[in-house]
Amino acid sequence: MSLSGISGLADQSSLDAAGVSTSGSAAMGQETFLNLLTTQMQNQDPLSPMANEDFIAQLATFSSLEQLMDIGDAMKANTLTMANLSNTTMASLVGKHVVAIGDTFPRDGEAGDTELHYDSPQDASATLNIYDEDGKVVWSEPVSLQAGEGTLQWDGKDQSGQTVREGDYRFELSATDNNGNTIDISERVSGMVDSMDYSTGSPQPTVNGVAVSLSDLIRLTAGEEGA
């Protein structure tokens, strides 16, 4: 405990004699504060005693600090309660169909198309690039986008016609208007929330086995897509 904020104190021996501890926890309790005031008054300069205003000011300061500490404890308790409620609420997302901002999707190595979701502010001609986990382009082709939310199909094959290996892939849609300005296209993920991960300290859902941020969720529906 630092005593630099208390003026007029005598030397350390006076504090020791009064039974005031100056080490340990930095939190000042009511008993410690009163001991400090008593020691301060006992050892003040008789020719220059503490003014009543200073004494009252120190008492008011301690009272304010004590109230703030109580408020802080209450806020911590409320925060813990809200966190528990949030975790319980987020768990209810499991089994729900969601649409979220995102560009990553899994491929299990089997045949079959992957549906890629997007949202475009206008009709546009774009380029679809698909990247593997190493950031290498495995597929690239021109595509036509409709204004609003839409989907594209990818058959899971690379440029040479070979089925890509199992893993997570990322897609990107790039387009420009007639004036050469970039069109802001939002890549989306759509699927069922299959689990909720709490290991990072905050809930994080996984959609089709890929983690997404809660802040990126756009909408959810009960049951299967379109239900």
C-alpha positions as CSV (number, residue, x, y, z in Angstrom):
1,M,0.0,0.0,0.0
2,S,1.4,3.3,-1.0
3,L,1.2,6.1,1.7
4,S,2.4,8.9,-0.5
5,G,-1.2,10.2,-0.8
6,I,-1.5,10.8,3.0
7,S,0.2,14.0,4.0
8,G,1.8,14.8,7.4
9,L,2.7,11.2,8.4
10,A,5.6,10.6,10.6
11,D,8.3,8.0,10.0
12,Q,7.7,4.3,9.5
13,S,8.3,3.5,13.2
14,S,5.2,5.5,14.0
15,L,3.1,3.5,11.6
16,D,4.5,0.2,13.0
17,A,3.7,1.3,16.5
18,A,0.2,2.1,15.5
19,G,-0.1,-1.4,13.9
20,V,-0.6,-0.1,10.4
21,S,0.7,-2.4,7.7
22,T,2.3,-0.8,4.7
23,S,2.8,-3.9,2.6
24,G,0.7,-6.5,1.0
25,S,-2.6,-5.9,-0.8
26,A,-3.1,-2.6,-2.6
27,A,-6.7,-2.5,-1.6
28,M,-7.4,-0.2,1.3
29,G,-10.1,-1.4,3.7
30,Q,-12.1,0.8,6.1
31,E,-10.1,-0.3,9.2
32,T,-6.8,0.4,7.5
33,F,-8.0,3.8,6.4
34,L,-9.1,4.7,9.9
35,N,-5.8,3.5,11.3
36,L,-4.0,5.7,8.8
37,L,-6.1,8.8,9.8
38,T,-5.5,8.1,13.5
39,T,-1.8,7.7,13.0
40,Q,-1.7,10.8,10.9
41,M,-3.5,12.9,13.5
42,Q,-1.3,11.5,16.3
43,N,1.9,12.4,14.5
44,Q,0.9,15.7,12.8
45,D,2.9,18.8,13.5
46,P,1.3,20.6,16.5
47,L,2.3,23.9,15.0
48,S,0.6,23.1,11.7
49,P,-2.3,20.7,12.4
50,M,-4.5,19.2,9.7
51,A,-7.2,21.6,8.6
52,N,-10.8,20.4,9.1
53,E,-11.4,20.8,5.4
54,D,-8.5,18.4,4.7
55,F,-9.8,15.9,7.2
56,I,-13.3,16.0,5.8
57,A,-11.9,15.8,2.2
58,Q,-10.0,12.6,3.1
59,L,-13.1,11.0,4.6
60,A,-15.2,12.0,1.6
61,T,-12.5,10.5,-0.7
62,F,-12.5,7.2,1.1
63,S,-16.3,7.1,1.1
64,S,-16.3,7.6,-2.7
65,L,-13.7,5.0,-3.3
66,E,-15.6,2.5,-1.1
67,Q,-18.8,3.1,-3.1
68,L,-16.9,2.7,-6.4
69,M,-15.4,-0.6,-5.2
70,D,-18.9,-1.8,-4.3
71,I,-20.2,-0.8,-7.7
72,G,-17.2,-2.6,-9.4
73,D,-18.0,-5.8,-7.5
74,A,-21.6,-5.6,-8.5
75,M,-20.7,-5.0,-12.2
76,K,-18.3,-8.0,-12.1
77,A,-21.2,-10.2,-10.7
78,N,-23.6,-8.9,-13.4
79,T,-21.0,-9.5,-16.1
80,L,-20.5,-13.1,-15.0
81,T,-24.3,-13.6,-15.0
82,M,-24.7,-12.1,-18.5
83,A,-21.8,-14.2,-19.8
84,N,-23.5,-17.4,-18.5
85,L,-26.8,-16.4,-20.0
86,S,-25.1,-15.6,-23.3
87,N,-23.4,-19.0,-23.4
88,T,-26.7,-20.7,-22.7
89,T,-28.5,-18.7,-25.4
90,M,-25.7,-19.3,-27.9
91,A,-25.9,-23.0,-27.4
92,S,-29.5,-22.9,-28.7
93,L,-28.1,-22.0,-32.1
94,V,-26.9,-25.5,-32.6
95,G,-29.2,-27.2,-35.2
96,K,-30.3,-23.9,-36.7
97,H,-29.7,-22.9,-40.3
98,V,-27.8,-19.7,-40.6
99,V,-26.5,-17.4,-43.3
100,A,-23.3,-15.5,-42.4
101,I,-20.6,-13.4,-44.0
102,G,-17.8,-15.7,-44.9
103,D,-15.9,-17.2,-47.8
104,T,-14.6,-20.6,-46.4
105,F,-16.2,-23.9,-47.0
106,P,-15.2,-27.6,-46.7
107,R,-14.7,-30.3,-49.3
108,D,-14.7,-33.9,-48.2
109,G,-13.1,-35.3,-51.4
110,E,-16.3,-36.8,-52.7
111,A,-18.0,-36.0,-55.9
112,G,-20.8,-33.4,-55.9
113,D,-21.3,-29.7,-56.3
114,T,-20.7,-27.1,-53.7
115,E,-23.1,-24.3,-53.5
116,L,-21.4,-20.9,-53.1
117,H,-23.5,-18.0,-51.8
118,Y,-23.1,-14.3,-52.4
119,D,-24.8,-10.9,-52.2
120,S,-24.3,-8.4,-55.0
121,P,-25.5,-4.8,-55.1
122,Q,-26.2,-5.2,-58.9
123,D,-26.1,-7.5,-61.8
124,A,-22.5,-8.0,-62.7
125,S,-20.0,-10.0,-64.7
126,A,-17.4,-11.3,-62.2
127,T,-14.5,-13.7,-61.8
128,L,-14.8,-16.6,-59.4
129,N,-11.5,-17.7,-57.9
130,I,-11.3,-20.7,-55.5
131,Y,-8.2,-21.2,-53.3
132,D,-6.9,-24.2,-51.4
133,E,-5.6,-24.1,-47.9
134,D,-2.2,-23.0,-49.2
135,G,-3.7,-20.0,-50.9
136,K,-3.2,-21.5,-54.4
137,V,-5.9,-20.9,-57.0
138,V,-7.4,-24.3,-58.0
139,W,-10.2,-22.9,-60.1
140,S,-11.0,-19.6,-61.9
141,E,-13.7,-18.8,-64.3
142,P,-16.0,-15.9,-65.4
143,V,-19.5,-15.9,-63.9
144,S,-22.6,-13.8,-64.1
145,L,-24.1,-12.5,-60.9
146,Q,-27.6,-11.3,-60.2
147,A,-28.4,-8.4,-58.0
148,G,-29.2,-9.4,-54.4
149,E,-28.5,-12.8,-52.9
150,G,-27.6,-15.6,-55.2
151,T,-25.7,-18.9,-55.5
152,L,-23.1,-20.4,-57.8
153,Q,-22.2,-24.1,-58.2
154,W,-18.7,-25.5,-58.2
155,D,-18.1,-29.2,-59.0
156,G,-15.1,-29.6,-56.8
157,K,-12.6,-30.0,-59.7
158,D,-9.5,-28.0,-60.4
159,Q,-8.5,-26.4,-63.7
160,S,-7.2,-29.8,-65.0
161,G,-10.5,-31.5,-64.3
162,Q,-9.2,-33.5,-61.3
163,T,-11.3,-33.7,-58.1
164,V,-9.6,-31.6,-55.4
165,R,-8.4,-33.2,-52.2
166,E,-10.2,-33.0,-48.9
167,G,-9.9,-29.8,-46.9
168,D,-11.1,-26.3,-46.4
169,Y,-11.3,-24.0,-49.4
170,R,-12.0,-20.3,-49.9
171,F,-13.8,-18.5,-52.7
172,E,-13.6,-14.9,-54.0
173,L,-15.8,-13.0,-56.4
174,S,-14.3,-9.9,-58.0
175,A,-16.1,-7.6,-60.4
176,T,-16.0,-4.0,-61.8
177,D,-18.7,-1.9,-63.3
178,N,-18.6,-0.2,-66.8
179,N,-16.5,2.6,-65.3
180,G,-13.9,0.3,-63.9
181,N,-15.1,0.8,-60.3
182,T,-14.9,-2.2,-58.0
183,I,-18.3,-3.7,-57.1
184,D,-18.5,-4.7,-53.4
185,I,-19.6,-8.3,-53.5
186,S,-20.2,-10.1,-50.2
187,E,-19.3,-13.8,-50.0
188,R,-21.6,-15.8,-47.8
189,V,-21.7,-19.1,-46.0
190,S,-25.0,-21.0,-45.5
191,G,-25.6,-24.1,-43.5
192,M,-26.4,-25.7,-40.2
193,V,-24.7,-24.7,-37.0
194,D,-23.2,-28.0,-36.0
195,S,-21.3,-27.0,-32.8
196,M,-20.5,-24.1,-30.5
197,D,-16.9,-23.6,-29.4
198,Y,-16.2,-21.8,-26.0
199,S,-12.5,-22.4,-25.9
200,T,-11.6,-18.8,-26.9
201,G,-13.6,-17.3,-24.0
202,S,-16.6,-16.3,-26.2
203,P,-19.0,-18.5,-28.1
204,Q,-18.0,-19.2,-31.7
205,P,-20.4,-21.3,-33.9
206,T,-19.2,-23.6,-36.6
207,V,-21.2,-23.9,-39.8
208,N,-20.5,-27.1,-41.8
209,G,-17.4,-27.6,-39.7
210,V,-16.0,-24.1,-40.4
211,A,-15.8,-21.5,-37.6
212,V,-17.6,-18.2,-38.1
213,S,-17.9,-15.1,-36.0
214,L,-21.1,-14.3,-34.2
215,S,-20.9,-10.8,-35.5
216,D,-20.9,-12.1,-39.0
217,L,-24.3,-13.9,-38.6
218,I,-26.9,-12.3,-40.9
219,R,-30.0,-14.4,-40.2
220,L,-31.1,-17.8,-38.9
221,T,-34.1,-20.1,-39.3
222,A,-35.2,-23.2,-37.4
223,G,-34.5,-26.5,-39.0
224,E,-33.5,-27.0,-42.6
225,E,-32.7,-24.3,-45.0
226,G,-35.9,-22.6,-46.2
227,A,-38.0,-23.9,-43.3
